[in-house]
Amino acid sequence: MASVNPFSLQLSTMQEIAKFSFDMTLVWGAGLLGIWMSRFLYQYGGRSASRFLDFNYRTKGLLLSWIIGGAILTYWYIPGPFEASVTSASARAIQVISFFVAGLLSGVGWDAMPKVWKSITIFAVFSMMATMAEIFLEMGTYYAVDVYRPYSVSQLVETSYFLFAMAFIPSTYYMVKILKDLDIF
């Protein structure tokens, strides 16, 4: 819930690493709430909750997690909306709310995923972190282009190293886990 803390809002306008970390923490935390909510609705939900969960299980949770949750997160990392979330308090508030919703929906979707898709999802998340790191690094060093204008080019580079460090071991682990889950390795 760091993204909602007023101090973190001030800090995220100055440090890209802080913003990225706070956003990631919010989405992951909301995802855990989504898993809990899915199980709660399964036990205590009424007829409409049952239909919703049935739909979620028929789509293996992929619609909620990958398509809806992924689209929301992707939108806020396009340069224009990203810049607005740093420079405008109202855009930041909308971003925080939408990140919470994306995490919640992704958590509900996660609960319906088979084991292989859970491994693929975790691998994809950490691979996307590495992809963002590569984009930040190339933009910041090779091209010296600052697409994410609220932050300096040097912060793009710092954030890219941070993302590489966070993505390296989990990506490798989950790549092997996917192969094991598919009985290939």
LUMKE-939072 format. One line per field, with one value per atom (N, C-alpha, C): residue number from 1; residue in one letter; atom name; x, y, z. Coordinates in Angstrom, 1 decimal. Layout:
REM LUMKE-939072
n: (NUM,...)
res: (A,...)
atom: (CA,...)
px: (X,...)
py: (Y,...)
pz: (Z,...)
//
This chain:
REM LUMKE-939072
n: (1,1,1,2,2,2,3,3,3,4,4,4,5,5,5,6,6,6,7,7,7,8,8,8,9,9,9,10,10,10,11,11,11,12,12,12,13,13,13,14,14,14,15,15,15,16,16,16,17,17,17,18,18,18,19,19,19,20,20,20,21,21,21,22,22,22,23,23,23,24,24,24,25,25,25,26,26,26,27,27,27,28,28,28,29,29,29,30,30,30,31,31,31,32,32,32,33,33,33,34,34,34,35,35,35,36,36,36,37,37,37,38,38,38,39,39,39,40,40,40,41,41,41,42,42,42,43,43,43,44,44,44,45,45,45,46,46,46,47,47,47,48,48,48,49,49,49,50,50,50,51,51,51,52,52,52,53,53,53,54,54,54,55,55,55,56,56,56,57,57,57,58,58,58,59,59,59,60,60,60,61,61,61,62,62,62,63,63,63,64,64,64,65,65,65,66,66,66,67,67,67,68,68,68,69,69,69,70,70,70,71,71,71,72,72,72,73,73,73,74,74,74,75,75,75,76,76,76,77,77,77,78,78,78,79,79,79,80,80,80,81,81,81,82,82,82,83,83,83,84,84,84,85,85,85,86,86,86,87,87,87,88,88,88,89,89,89,90,90,90,91,91,91,92,92,92,93,93,93,94,94,94,95,95,95,96,96,96,97,97,97,98,98,98,99,99,99,100,100,100,101,101,101,102,102,102,103,103,103,104,104,104,105,105,105,106,106,106,107,107,107,108,108,108,109,109,109,110,110,110,111,111,111,112,112,112,113,113,113,114,114,114,115,115,115,116,116,116,117,117,117,118,118,118,119,119,119,120,120,120,121,121,121,122,122,122,123,123,123,124,124,124,125,125,125,126,126,126,127,127,127,128,128,128,129,129,129,130,130,130,131,131,131,132,132,132,133,133,133,134,134,134,135,135,135,136,136,136,137,137,137,138,138,138,139,139,139,140,140,140,141,141,141,142,142,142,143,143,143,144,144,144,145,145,145,146,146,146,147,147,147,148,148,148,149,149,149,150,150,150,151,151,151,152,152,152,153,153,153,154,154,154,155,155,155,156,156,156,157,157,157,158,158,158,159,159,159,160,160,160,161,161,161,162,162,162,163,163,163,164,164,164,165,165,165,166,166,166,167,167,167,168,168,168,169,169,169,170,170,170,171,171,171,172,172,172,173,173,173,174,174,174,175,175,175,176,176,176,177,177,177,178,178,178,179,179,179,180,180,180,181,181,181,182,182,182,183,183,183,184,184,184,185,185,185)
res: (M,M,M,A,A,A,S,S,S,V,V,V,N,N,N,P,P,P,F,F,F,S,S,S,L,L,L,Q,Q,Q,L,L,L,S,S,S,T,T,T,M,M,M,Q,Q,Q,E,E,E,I,I,I,A,A,A,K,K,K,F,F,F,S,S,S,F,F,F,D,D,D,M,M,M,T,T,T,L,L,L,V,V,V,W,W,W,G,G,G,A,A,A,G,G,G,L,L,L,L,L,L,G,G,G,I,I,I,W,W,W,M,M,M,S,S,S,R,R,R,F,F,F,L,L,L,Y,Y,Y,Q,Q,Q,Y,Y,Y,G,G,G,G,G,G,R,R,R,S,S,S,A,A,A,S,S,S,R,R,R,F,F,F,L,L,L,D,D,D,F,F,F,N,N,N,Y,Y,Y,R,R,R,T,T,T,K,K,K,G,G,G,L,L,L,L,L,L,L,L,L,S,S,S,W,W,W,I,I,I,I,I,I,G,G,G,G,G,G,A,A,A,I,I,I,L,L,L,T,T,T,Y,Y,Y,W,W,W,Y,Y,Y,I,I,I,P,P,P,G,G,G,P,P,P,F,F,F,E,E,E,A,A,A,S,S,S,V,V,V,T,T,T,S,S,S,A,A,A,S,S,S,A,A,A,R,R,R,A,A,A,I,I,I,Q,Q,Q,V,V,V,I,I,I,S,S,S,F,F,F,F,F,F,V,V,V,A,A,A,G,G,G,L,L,L,L,L,L,S,S,S,G,G,G,V,V,V,G,G,G,W,W,W,D,D,D,A,A,A,M,M,M,P,P,P,K,K,K,V,V,V,W,W,W,K,K,K,S,S,S,I,I,I,T,T,T,I,I,I,F,F,F,A,A,A,V,V,V,F,F,F,S,S,S,M,M,M,M,M,M,A,A,A,T,T,T,M,M,M,A,A,A,E,E,E,I,I,I,F,F,F,L,L,L,E,E,E,M,M,M,G,G,G,T,T,T,Y,Y,Y,Y,Y,Y,A,A,A,V,V,V,D,D,D,V,V,V,Y,Y,Y,R,R,R,P,P,P,Y,Y,Y,S,S,S,V,V,V,S,S,S,Q,Q,Q,L,L,L,V,V,V,E,E,E,T,T,T,S,S,S,Y,Y,Y,F,F,F,L,L,L,F,F,F,A,A,A,M,M,M,A,A,A,F,F,F,I,I,I,P,P,P,S,S,S,T,T,T,Y,Y,Y,Y,Y,Y,M,M,M,V,V,V,K,K,K,I,I,I,L,L,L,K,K,K,D,D,D,L,L,L,D,D,D,I,I,I,F,F,F)
atom: (N,CA,C,N,CA,C,N,CA,C,N,CA,C,N,CA,C,N,CA,C,N,CA,C,N,CA,C,N,CA,C,N,CA,C,N,CA,C,N,CA,C,N,CA,C,N,CA,C,N,CA,C,N,CA,C,N,CA,C,N,CA,C,N,CA,C,N,CA,C,N,CA,C,N,CA,C,N,CA,C,N,CA,C,N,CA,C,N,CA,C,N,CA,C,N,CA,C,N,CA,C,N,CA,C,N,CA,C,N,CA,C,N,CA,C,N,CA,C,N,CA,C,N,CA,C,N,CA,C,N,CA,C,N,CA,C,N,CA,C,N,CA,C,N,CA,C,N,CA,C,N,CA,C,N,CA,C,N,CA,C,N,CA,C,N,CA,C,N,CA,C,N,CA,C,N,CA,C,N,CA,C,N,CA,C,N,CA,C,N,CA,C,N,CA,C,N,CA,C,N,CA,C,N,CA,C,N,CA,C,N,CA,C,N,CA,C,N,CA,C,N,CA,C,N,CA,C,N,CA,C,N,CA,C,N,CA,C,N,CA,C,N,CA,C,N,CA,C,N,CA,C,N,CA,C,N,CA,C,N,CA,C,N,CA,C,N,CA,C,N,CA,C,N,CA,C,N,CA,C,N,CA,C,N,CA,C,N,CA,C,N,CA,C,N,CA,C,N,CA,C,N,CA,C,N,CA,C,N,CA,C,N,CA,C,N,CA,C,N,CA,C,N,CA,C,N,CA,C,N,CA,C,N,CA,C,N,CA,C,N,CA,C,N,CA,C,N,CA,C,N,CA,C,N,CA,C,N,CA,C,N,CA,C,N,CA,C,N,CA,C,N,CA,C,N,CA,C,N,CA,C,N,CA,C,N,CA,C,N,CA,C,N,CA,C,N,CA,C,N,CA,C,N,CA,C,N,CA,C,N,CA,C,N,CA,C,N,CA,C,N,CA,C,N,CA,C,N,CA,C,N,CA,C,N,CA,C,N,CA,C,N,CA,C,N,CA,C,N,CA,C,N,CA,C,N,CA,C,N,CA,C,N,CA,C,N,CA,C,N,CA,C,N,CA,C,N,CA,C,N,CA,C,N,CA,C,N,CA,C,N,CA,C,N,CA,C,N,CA,C,N,CA,C,N,CA,C,N,CA,C,N,CA,C,N,CA,C,N,CA,C,N,CA,C,N,CA,C,N,CA,C,N,CA,C,N,CA,C,N,CA,C,N,CA,C,N,CA,C,N,CA,C,N,CA,C,N,CA,C,N,CA,C,N,CA,C,N,CA,C,N,CA,C,N,CA,C,N,CA,C,N,CA,C,N,CA,C,N,CA,C,N,CA,C,N,CA,C,N,CA,C,N,CA,C,N,CA,C,N,CA,C,N,CA,C,N,CA,C,N,CA,C,N,CA,C,N,CA,C,N,CA,C,N,CA,C,N,CA,C,N,CA,C,N,CA,C)
px: (0.8,0.0,0.9,2.1,3.0,2.6,2.0,1.6,0.6,-0.2,-1.2,-0.6,0.5,1.1,1.5,1.1,1.4,2.9,3.8,5.2,5.7,5.1,5.6,5.2,4.0,3.6,4.7,5.1,6.2,7.5,7.9,9.1,9.1,7.9,7.9,8.0,7.7,7.9,9.4,10.2,11.6,12.5,12.0,12.8,12.0,12.5,11.7,11.8,12.9,13.0,11.9,11.7,10.7,9.3,9.0,7.7,7.4,8.4,8.2,8.0,8.8,8.7,7.4,6.9,5.7,4.5,4.6,3.5,3.5,4.6,4.7,4.2,4.5,4.1,2.6,2.0,0.5,-0.1,0.3,-0.3,-0.2,1.0,1.2,0.3,0.3,-0.6,-2.0,-2.5,-3.9,-4.1,-3.1,-3.3,-3.5,-2.8,-3.0,-4.4,-4.9,-6.3,-7.3,-6.9,-7.8,-7.9,-6.8,-6.8,-7.7,-7.5,-8.4,-9.8,-10.1,-11.5,-12.1,-11.3,-11.8,-12.3,-11.4,-11.8,-12.9,-13.0,-14.1,-15.4,-15.4,-16.6,-17.0,-16.0,-16.3,-17.1,-16.7,-17.3,-18.6,-18.7,-19.8,-20.6,-20.1,-20.8,-22.1,-22.9,-24.2,-24.2,-25.3,-25.5,-24.7,-24.6,-23.9,-22.4,-21.9,-20.5,-20.2,-21.1,-20.9,-20.7,-21.5,-21.4,-20.1,-19.7,-18.5,-17.3,-17.3,-16.2,-16.2,-17.4,-17.5,-16.9,-17.2,-16.6,-15.1,-14.6,-13.2,-12.5,-13.2,-12.6,-12.6,-13.7,-13.7,-12.7,-12.3,-11.3,-9.9,-9.8,-8.6,-7.9,-8.7,-8.2,-7.4,-7.3,-6.4,-7.0,-8.4,-9.0,-8.8,-9.0,-8.9,-7.4,-6.5,-5.1,-4.4,-4.4,-3.5,-4.1,-5.4,-6.0,-6.4,-7.2,-7.7,-6.6,-6.1,-5.0,-3.8,-3.4,-2.2,-2.4,-3.6,-3.9,-3.9,-4.4,-4.4,-3.0,-2.1,-0.8,0.0,-0.2,0.5,0.2,-1.1,-1.5,-0.7,-0.5,0.1,1.6,2.2,3.6,3.9,2.9,3.0,3.5,4.5,5.1,4.1,3.0,2.1,1.4,0.7,0.0,1.0,2.2,3.2,3.6,3.8,4.2,3.1,1.9,0.7,0.6,1.0,0.9,1.9,3.0,4.1,3.8,3.3,3.1,1.7,0.7,-0.6,-1.1,-1.5,-2.0,-3.3,-4.2,-5.4,-5.1,-4.2,-3.8,-3.1,-2.3,-1.7,-2.8,-3.8,-4.9,-5.6,-5.9,-6.5,-5.6,-4.3,-3.4,-3.4,-3.3,-3.3,-4.5,-5.7,-7.0,-7.0,-6.5,-6.6,-5.5,-4.4,-3.4,-4.0,-4.8,-5.4,-6.4,-7.2,-8.2,-7.5,-6.5,-5.7,-5.2,-4.6,-4.1,-5.2,-6.3,-7.4,-7.9,-8.2,-8.7,-7.7,-6.4,-5.3,-5.3,-5.5,-5.5,-6.7,-7.8,-9.0,-8.7,-8.1,-7.8,-6.7,-5.7,-4.7,-5.2,-6.3,-6.8,-7.4,-7.8,-8.4,-7.4,-6.1,-5.1,-4.6,-4.4,-3.7,-2.2,-1.6,-0.2,0.7,0.6,1.5,1.3,0.0,-0.2,0.3,0.2,0.8,2.3,3.0,4.4,4.7,3.9,4.1,3.8,2.8,2.5,3.6,4.2,5.3,6.5,6.8,7.9,7.7,6.5,6.2,6.3,5.9,6.0,7.5,8.3,9.7,10.4,10.0,10.5,10.2,8.9,8.5,9.4,9.7,10.6,11.9,12.5,13.7,13.6,12.4,12.2,12.1,11.4,11.4,12.8,13.6,15.0,15.8,15.6,16.3,15.9,14.6,14.1,14.7,14.6,15.2,16.7,17.4,18.9,19.2,18.5,18.8,18.4,17.3,16.9,17.8,18.3,19.1,20.6,21.1,22.5,22.8,22.3,22.6,22.0,20.8,20.1,20.1,20.3,20.2,18.9,17.8,16.5,15.7,15.1,14.3,12.8,12.3,10.9,10.0,10.5,9.8,10.3,9.8,10.4,10.4,9.5,9.6,10.9,11.6,12.8,14.0,15.2,16.4,16.8,17.7,18.2,18.9,19.7,20.4,19.5,18.3,17.4,16.8,16.7,16.3,17.3,18.6,19.7,19.7,19.6,19.5,18.4,17.2,16.0,16.2,16.9,17.1,18.0,19.0,19.9,19.1,18.3,17.4,16.5,15.9,14.9,15.6,16.8,17.6,17.9,18.3,18.7,17.5,16.3,15.1,14.6,14.9,14.3,15.2,16.4,17.4,17.1,17.1,17.0,15.6,14.5,13.2,12.9,13.3,13.1,13.7,14.9,15.6,14.9,14.6,13.9,12.6,11.8,10.4,10.5,11.6,11.7,11.9,12.7,12.9,11.6,10.9,9.7,8.6,8.5,7.6,7.9,9.2,9.5,9.2,9.4,9.0,7.5,6.8,5.3,4.7,5.4,4.9,5.5,6.3,6.9,7.9,8.5,9.5,10.9,11.1,12.4,12.4)
py: (-1.2,0.0,1.3,1.1,2.2,3.3,2.9,3.9,4.9,4.6,5.5,6.4,6.1,6.9,8.3,9.4,10.7,10.9,10.4,10.6,9.8,8.7,7.9,8.7,9.4,10.1,11.2,11.9,12.9,12.3,11.2,10.6,10.0,9.5,8.9,10.0,11.3,12.3,12.6,12.2,12.5,11.3,10.1,8.9,7.9,7.6,6.6,5.2,4.9,3.6,3.5,4.5,4.5,4.4,5.1,5.0,3.6,3.0,1.7,0.7,0.8,-0.1,0.0,1.3,1.5,0.9,1.2,0.6,-0.9,-1.5,-2.9,-3.5,-2.9,-3.4,-3.3,-2.2,-2.0,-3.1,-3.4,-4.4,-5.8,-6.1,-7.5,-7.6,-6.6,-6.6,-6.8,-6.0,-6.1,-7.5,-8.1,-9.4,-10.5,-10.3,-11.2,-11.1,-9.8,-9.6,-10.2,-10.2,-10.8,-12.3,-12.9,-14.4,-14.7,-13.9,-14.1,-13.9,-12.8,-12.5,-13.6,-14.2,-15.3,-16.5,-16.8,-17.9,-17.6,-16.3,-15.9,-16.0,-15.5,-15.5,-17.0,-17.8,-19.2,-19.9,-19.5,-20.1,-19.4,-18.1,-17.3,-16.5,-16.5,-15.7,-16.2,-15.4,-15.8,-16.3,-16.2,-16.7,-15.9,-14.6,-13.8,-14.0,-14.2,-14.5,-15.9,-16.8,-18.1,-18.1,-17.3,-17.1,-16.5,-15.4,-14.7,-15.7,-16.5,-17.4,-18.5,-19.0,-20.0,-19.5,-18.3,-17.6,-17.6,-17.2,-17.1,-18.4,-19.5,-20.8,-21.3,-21.0,-21.4,-20.7,-19.5,-18.8,-19.0,-19.9,-20.3,-19.1,-18.0,-16.8,-15.9,-16.3,-15.6,-14.3,-14.2,-13.0,-11.9,-12.3,-11.3,-10.9,-11.9,-11.6,-11.0,-11.7,-11.3,-10.2,-10.3,-9.3,-8.1,-8.2,-7.0,-6.3,-7.1,-6.6,-6.2,-6.9,-6.6,-5.3,-5.1,-3.9,-2.7,-2.8,-1.6,-1.2,-2.2,-1.9,-1.4,-2.0,-1.5,-0.1,0.3,1.6,2.7,2.4,3.4,3.5,2.6,2.7,3.1,3.5,4.3,5.7,6.3,7.5,8.6,8.9,10.0,9.8,8.6,8.4,8.3,7.7,7.6,9.0,9.9,11.3,12.0,11.8,12.4,11.9,10.6,10.0,10.6,11.1,11.7,13.2,13.9,15.3,15.8,15.0,15.3,14.5,15.1,14.4,13.6,14.2,13.5,12.2,12.4,11.2,10.2,10.6,9.6,8.9,9.6,9.0,7.9,8.3,7.4,6.2,6.4,5.3,4.4,4.9,4.1,3.2,3.8,3.1,2.0,2.3,1.3,0.2,0.5,-0.5,-1.4,-0.9,-1.7,-2.6,-2.1,-2.9,-4.0,-3.6,-4.6,-5.7,-5.3,-6.4,-7.3,-6.7,-7.4,-8.4,-7.9,-8.8,-9.9,-9.5,-10.5,-11.6,-11.2,-12.1,-13.1,-12.6,-13.5,-14.4,-13.9,-14.7,-15.8,-15.4,-16.3,-17.5,-17.3,-18.4,-19.5,-19.1,-20.1,-20.7,-20.2,-20.7,-22.1,-22.9,-24.2,-23.9,-24.9,-24.7,-24.2,-24.8,-24.3,-22.9,-22.4,-21.0,-20.1,-20.5,-19.7,-19.5,-20.6,-20.5,-19.6,-19.7,-18.9,-17.4,-17.2,-15.8,-15.2,-15.9,-15.3,-15.1,-16.1,-15.9,-14.7,-14.5,-13.3,-12.0,-12.0,-10.7,-10.4,-11.3,-11.0,-10.8,-11.4,-11.1,-9.7,-9.3,-7.9,-6.9,-7.3,-6.4,-6.2,-7.3,-7.3,-6.5,-6.6,-5.9,-4.4,-4.0,-2.6,-2.1,-2.9,-2.6,-2.3,-3.2,-3.1,-1.8,-1.5,-0.2,1.0,1.0,2.1,2.3,1.1,1.2,1.7,1.2,1.6,3.1,3.5,4.9,5.8,5.4,6.2,6.3,5.2,5.2,5.3,4.4,4.3,5.5,5.9,6.9,8.2,8.2,9.4,10.1,9.3,9.9,9.7,10.7,10.7,10.6,9.4,9.3,9.5,9.2,9.4,10.7,11.8,13.1,13.5,13.1,13.6,13.2,12.2,11.8,12.0,12.1,12.3,11.0,11.2,10.0,9.1,9.6,8.8,8.0,8.5,7.7,6.5,6.7,5.6,4.4,4.8,3.8,3.2,3.9,3.4,2.4,2.8,1.9,0.7,0.8,-0.4,-1.4,-1.0,-1.9,-2.6,-1.8,-2.3,-3.4,-3.1,-4.1,-5.4,-5.2,-6.4,-7.2,-6.6,-7.3,-8.1,-7.4,-8.1,-9.2,-9.1,-10.0,-11.3,-11.2,-12.2,-13.6,-13.7,-15.0,-15.5,-14.7,-15.3,-15.7,-15.0,-15.4,-16.8,-16.9,-18.2,-19.3,-19.1,-20.1,-20.5,-19.5,-19.9,-20.4,-20.1,-20.8,-22.3,-22.7,-24.1,-24.7,-24.0,-24.5,-24.7,-23.8,-24.1,-25.4,-25.6,-26.8,-28.0,-27.9,-29.0,-29.2,-28.1,-28.2,-28.9,-28.6,-29.2,-30.6,-31.1,-32.4,-32.5,-31.4,-31.4,-31.5,-31.1,-31.1,-32.0)
pz: (0.0,0.0,0.0,-0.3,-0.3,-1.3,-2.4,-3.4,-2.8,-1.8,-1.3,-0.2,0.4,1.4,0.8,1.4,0.9,0.7,1.6,1.5,0.2,-0.1,-1.2,-2.5,-2.5,-3.7,-3.9,-2.9,-3.0,-3.5,-2.9,-3.3,-4.7,-5.1,-6.5,-7.6,-7.2,-8.2,-8.4,-7.5,-7.6,-8.0,-7.6,-7.9,-8.7,-9.9,-10.7,-10.1,-9.4,-8.8,-7.7,-6.9,-5.9,-6.5,-7.5,-8.1,-8.6,-9.3,-9.9,-8.7,-7.7,-6.5,-5.8,-5.6,-4.9,-5.8,-7.1,-8.0,-7.9,-8.0,-8.0,-6.7,-5.6,-4.3,-4.2,-4.7,-4.7,-5.5,-6.7,-7.6,-6.9,-6.4,-5.8,-4.6,-3.7,-2.5,-2.9,-3.9,-4.3,-4.9,-5.6,-6.1,-5.0,-3.9,-2.8,-2.2,-2.2,-1.7,-2.7,-4.0,-5.0,-4.9,-4.5,-4.3,-3.1,-2.0,-0.8,-1.2,-2.0,-2.4,-3.2,-4.1,-4.9,-4.0,-3.1,-2.2,-1.2,-0.8,0.0,-0.8,-2.0,-2.8,-3.2,-3.3,-3.6,-2.4,-1.2,0.0,0.3,0.3,0.8,-0.2,-1.4,-2.5,-2.9,-3.4,-3.9,-5.3,-5.9,-7.3,-8.3,-8.2,-9.2,-9.0,-7.7,-7.5,-8.0,-7.9,-8.5,-10.0,-10.7,-12.1,-12.5,-11.8,-12.0,-11.9,-10.8,-10.6,-11.6,-12.0,-13.1,-14.4,-14.7,-15.9,-15.8,-14.6,-14.4,-14.5,-14.0,-14.2,-15.6,-16.3,-17.7,-18.6,-18.2,-19.0,-18.3,-17.3,-16.6,-16.0,-15.7,-15.1,-16.0,-17.2,-18.1,-18.6,-18.7,-19.1,-18.0,-16.8,-15.7,-15.5,-15.5,-15.1,-16.3,-17.4,-18.5,-19.3,-19.7,-20.6,-19.9,-18.9,-18.3,-17.4,-16.4,-15.6,-16.3,-17.3,-18.1,-18.9,-19.5,-20.2,-19.4,-18.2,-17.2,-16.9,-16.5,-16.2,-17.4,-18.5,-19.7,-20.1,-20.0,-20.3,-19.5,-18.2,-17.4,-17.6,-18.4,-18.7,-20.1,-20.8,-22.1,-21.7,-22.4,-21.9,-21.5,-22.3,-21.9,-20.6,-20.4,-19.2,-18.0,-18.3,-17.2,-16.7,-17.7,-17.3,-16.5,-17.0,-16.3,-14.8,-14.6,-13.3,-12.3,-12.9,-12.1,-11.8,-12.8,-12.8,-12.3,-12.3,-11.9,-10.8,-9.7,-8.5,-8.9,-9.7,-10.0,-10.9,-11.8,-12.7,-11.8,-10.8,-9.9,-9.1,-8.7,-7.9,-8.8,-10.0,-10.9,-11.2,-11.3,-11.6,-10.4,-9.2,-7.9,-7.9,-8.1,-8.1,-9.1,-10.4,-11.4,-11.2,-10.6,-10.2,-9.2,-8.2,-7.2,-7.9,-8.8,-9.5,-10.3,-11.0,-11.8,-11.0,-9.8,-8.9,-8.4,-8.0,-7.5,-8.5,-9.7,-10.8,-11.1,-11.1,-11.5,-10.4,-9.1,-8.0,-8.1,-8.5,-8.7,-9.9,-10.9,-12.1,-11.7,-10.9,-10.5,-9.8,-9.0,-8.2,-9.1,-10.4,-11.3,-12.2,-12.2,-13.2,-12.8,-13.8,-13.5,-13.2,-12.7,-12.2,-13.3,-14.5,-15.6,-15.9,-16.0,-16.3,-15.2,-13.9,-12.8,-13.0,-13.4,-13.7,-14.9,-15.9,-17.1,-16.8,-15.9,-15.5,-14.8,-13.8,-13.0,-13.9,-14.7,-15.7,-16.5,-17.0,-17.9,-17.2,-15.9,-15.1,-15.0,-14.6,-14.5,-15.8,-16.8,-18.2,-18.6,-18.3,-18.7,-17.9,-16.6,-15.9,-16.6,-17.1,-17.8,-19.1,-19.8,-21.0,-20.8,-19.7,-19.3,-19.0,-18.3,-18.0,-19.3,-20.3,-21.5,-22.3,-22.3,-22.9,-22.2,-20.8,-20.1,-20.4,-20.4,-20.6,-22.0,-23.0,-24.4,-24.6,-24.0,-24.2,-23.5,-22.3,-21.4,-21.9,-22.4,-22.7,-24.2,-24.9,-26.4,-27.1,-26.8,-27.6,-26.8,-25.5,-24.7,-24.9,-25.1,-25.3,-24.0,-23.5,-22.3,-22.6,-22.9,-23.3,-22.0,-20.9,-19.6,-19.0,-19.5,-19.2,-17.7,-16.9,-15.5,-14.8,-15.3,-14.7,-15.7,-15.1,-15.9,-16.6,-17.6,-18.3,-17.3,-16.4,-15.5,-14.6,-14.3,-13.5,-14.4,-15.7,-16.5,-16.4,-16.4,-16.3,-15.0,-13.9,-12.5,-12.4,-12.9,-12.8,-13.6,-14.7,-15.6,-14.8,-14.2,-13.4,-12.3,-11.6,-10.5,-11.1,-12.2,-12.8,-13.2,-13.8,-14.2,-13.0,-11.9,-10.7,-10.2,-10.2,-9.7,-10.6,-11.8,-12.8,-13.1,-12.8,-13.3,-12.7,-11.4,-10.7,-10.8,-10.6,-10.7,-12.2,-13.2,-14.6,-14.8,-14.4,-14.6,-13.9,-12.7,-11.9,-12.5,-12.9,-13.4,-14.8,-15.6,-16.9,-16.7,-15.7,-15.4,-14.9,-14.0,-13.4,-14.5,-15.5,-16.6,-17.3,-17.6,-18.3,-17.4,-16.1,-15.2,-15.1,-15.0,-15.0,-16.3,-17.4,-18.6,-18.9,-17.9,-18.0,-19.2,-19.5,-20.6,-20.0,-18.7,-18.1,-16.9)
//
